[in-house]
Amino acid sequence: MKRAPCLILAILLAAAPALGAAGGGLAPQPGDILPVIELEAPGDADQLRYLGLQAAEPFRIGDIQSEVVILQVFSMYCPHCQREAPDVNRLFETIEADRRYRGRVKLIGIGAGNSGFEVGVFRQSFTIPFPLFADESLTIHRQLGEVRTPYFFGVRIAEDGAARVFYSRPGGLDGAAPHKFLKILLENAGLQW
Amino acid sequence: MRIIAAAVAALLLLPVLGGSRAPAQPATWQEDMLYDPGPLAPIDSRLKVRVGEPAPDFTLPALHGEPVTLSRYRGQKNVVLSFVPAAWTPVCSDQWPGYNLARALFEARDAIVLGITVDNLPTLHAWTRQMGQLWFPVLSDFWPHGAVAERYGVLRSDGVSERAIFIVDQRGLIRYIEVSDINRRPDLESCIGELEKLAP
């Protein structure tokens, strides 16, 4: 009988790698509160206005004046992100062209491991119209579970500024039309459109 | 018997508990094809050239077209020699796609990138196909193994090269050397800034 606890321990230890593989570096999942992410305000007045920020000061995702924030984690160095960039631009245009979404859904990008210079290269190369933020130190990337790029989060912003995740998936649009991707993404936001 | 049953039940539960938060990854994801060696010693070689010296000339087989000789760019282009350690490894696999995007920045400074690894051509063929159409030559320093990396002093003791950048000006002189931590991507801005200094 004394060997039984050892047997259980041995079985659990043998299974530990499986648990670690599934549980390491986890991205916030639907239902989770998004970690508090601090961003530098964009220098561009139009983008400040887009985000609904009053001043060019550091802000949090929950400070963005919107019911939903779609957050794309990308890297200038990621070939997938480069290939998808035109589609993500069309996603932004789809949001802005639809009165159901315009003003209620905002799109931003976080450049994982990218300097401001590198984010600038990405922005300029693809004429990206929505705000992009550098995360050179990978601080935000770690907060977001060190996800692969590209990765999309859908976050609902409560009136008190709490940001709750309702969509969390690797990959991008993967060939889907932007309006279809948007519909799939928003259907779990719990809002009427 | 009951103890064993409890242990088996606990074992069955583990993947469920862990997997409930693990995002499913598409099978075709490029990163799944990469080999991650884990953290490595940042630098494992000793430079054999210095800024201001003539860049040692070499001829290496290129992935596309004829072999490339460094000295052929003399009087025509500044050259950025980009040594990366190995194909199919995480940092290397996104460094050159970044240079792909920054093509206009290099060309505006009369610069060409020569990408060099110690891998053979078939490996480089398969690997670079994942990157889109690279605009610069990709060269194989496979045989004699790592001879060019060794001549520049960036061949590591395990046979791969350092992650290193050498900027060679149009006179064939080395103007900038950056041997990065092998685990990290070199900063693009500093490379472009150094090229900027070469402007007449």
HADDOCK unambig.tbl for C-alpha pairs under 7 A between the chains (distance, minus, plus):
assign (segid A and resid 4 and name CA) (segid B and resid 3 and name CA) 6.73 0.50 0.50
assign (segid A and resid 8 and name CA) (segid B and resid 7 and name CA) 5.34 0.50 0.50
assign (segid A and resid 11 and name CA) (segid B and resid 7 and name CA) 6.98 0.50 0.50
assign (segid A and resid 12 and name CA) (segid B and resid 11 and name CA) 6.51 0.50 0.50
assign (segid A and resid 15 and name CA) (segid B and resid 11 and name CA) 6.67 0.50 0.50
assign (segid A and resid 18 and name CA) (segid B and resid 15 and name CA) 6.77 0.50 0.50
assign (segid A and resid 19 and name CA) (segid B and resid 14 and name CA) 6.18 0.50 0.50
assign (segid A and resid 19 and name CA) (segid B and resid 15 and name CA) 6.25 0.50 0.50
assign (segid A and resid 19 and name CA) (segid B and resid 18 and name CA) 5.33 0.50 0.50
assign (segid A and resid 22 and name CA) (segid B and resid 18 and name CA) 5.07 0.50 0.50
assign (segid A and resid 22 and name CA) (segid B and resid 19 and name CA) 5.43 0.50 0.50
assign (segid A and resid 22 and name CA) (segid B and resid 22 and name CA) 5.41 0.50 0.50
assign (segid A and resid 23 and name CA) (segid B and resid 18 and name CA) 5.28 0.50 0.50
assign (segid A and resid 23 and name CA) (segid B and resid 22 and name CA) 6.53 0.50 0.50
assign (segid A and resid 26 and name CA) (segid B and resid 21 and name CA) 6.99 0.50 0.50
assign (segid A and resid 26 and name CA) (segid B and resid 22 and name CA) 6.63 0.50 0.50
assign (segid A and resid 29 and name CA) (segid B and resid 21 and name CA) 6.65 0.50 0.50
assign (segid A and resid 76 and name CA) (segid B and resid 98 and name CA) 6.09 0.50 0.50
assign (segid A and resid 77 and name CA) (segid B and resid 94 and name CA) 5.08 0.50 0.50
assign (segid A and resid 77 and name CA) (segid B and resid 95 and name CA) 6.15 0.50 0.50
assign (segid A and resid 77 and name CA) (segid B and resid 97 and name CA) 5.56 0.50 0.50
assign (segid A and resid 77 and name CA) (segid B and resid 98 and name CA) 4.12 0.50 0.50
assign (segid A and resid 78 and name CA) (segid B and resid 94 and name CA) 5.76 0.50 0.50
assign (segid A and resid 78 and name CA) (segid B and resid 97 and name CA) 6.80 0.50 0.50
assign (segid A and resid 79 and name CA) (segid B and resid 97 and name CA) 6.01 0.50 0.50
assign (segid A and resid 79 and name CA) (segid B and resid 131 and name CA) 5.93 0.50 0.50
assign (segid A and resid 117 and name CA) (segid B and resid 189 and name CA) 6.31 0.50 0.50
assign (segid A and resid 121 and name CA) (segid B and resid 102 and name CA) 6.82 0.50 0.50
assign (segid A and resid 169 and name CA) (segid B and resid 23 and name CA) 6.61 0.50 0.50
assign (segid A and resid 170 and name CA) (segid B and resid 25 and name CA) 6.73 0.50 0.50
